[in-house]
């Protein structure tokens, strides 16, 4: 949810000194050498006891702060913009009061922050889409990471009065309107950097900021959309779906050692993260394969054990779990019409001590229902994990 600073009456305008505006879900991100910011989506505002940036849109109420002109949200990008108020000096004939309606010291009044993730470091030229109606409401300072480099101070807007106009000109003593495309910041390295805006003249209206590595780029109209980070969906789990509370997961192919007893072996079915029996070999059918895990000292305790097997359409394999050659559980998969459906078998109040040998065994069987090579297909005794959950 956004917290919007909207046209506060003058009697309560100073009730907050530091304000967060942008929602937590809005994260600016540099894309292909461009950053585009909607000015109203600032992250924080501080040093705003005398002048404050307020959001203007069709949905905000009126205010009684000093202001020299009407709202201009109709032509603003995204239907909203910000203005720094009160505005007590929009033209030369009005009194200049330093550190109140004017400051040439960047970063000292009404400071906004816009955190941005930059994937590409380097020099970025800054353009501001602003609205000016007078001779003294057309200057603003820019900075980065709490610093106010000379290259980003005194952005000036002279042309394009009474309309939203892009400017990247820096005011200098020899040219008060500045030279186009001279405002810039240097991004020293990949990562999050905070672009900052602070007051120079009250009454300044700001709609958008555009940063680009292309010095020749000249924005027009509302130009590009804001470069918000659109995160891709996180990968959802497709295995161990019903395992939600556990102490340790012993994965079949990672944690267990395939026992070398001269009997039939397991192989790793990596696509299913399971151990399986190669039932293509007739000598491996209807015989148990074994895999073992040695309990570590830190795992000693009383647990509920849950064996996660995979049901198979061509047979209902039997599984045995034993500790130190003592059987603690024997299970048979149910019939299924869904291959590799996870099946869960529980063993309650199992006490484990350091050095215990946990063995899981299974065998390849057929239910005679799936024809294959003149015979019937065999289930391969697949199992995926043994889950340890601390008993209460």
Buried (B, 14 or more C-beta within 10 A) or exposed (E): EEEBBBBBEEEEBEEBEEBBBBEEEBBBBBBEBBBBBBBBBBBBBBBBEBBBBBBBBEEBEEBEBBBBBEBBBEEBBBBBBBBBBBBBBBEEEBEEEEEBBBBBBBBBBBBBBBBBBBEEBEEBBBBBBBBBBBBBBBBBBBBBBEEBBEBBBBBBBBEBEEEBBBBBBBBEEEEEBBBBBBBBBEBEEEEEBBBBBBBBBBBBBBBBBBBBBEEEBEBEEBBBEBBBEEEEEEEEEEBBEEBEEBEBBBBBBEBBEBBEEEEBBBBBBEEBBBBBBBBEEEEBBBBBBBBBBEBEEEBBBEBBBBBBBBBBBBBBBBBBBBBEEEEBBEBEBEEBEEEBBBBBBEBEEBEBEEEBBBBBBBBBBBBEEBEEEEEBBBBBBBBBBBBBBEBE
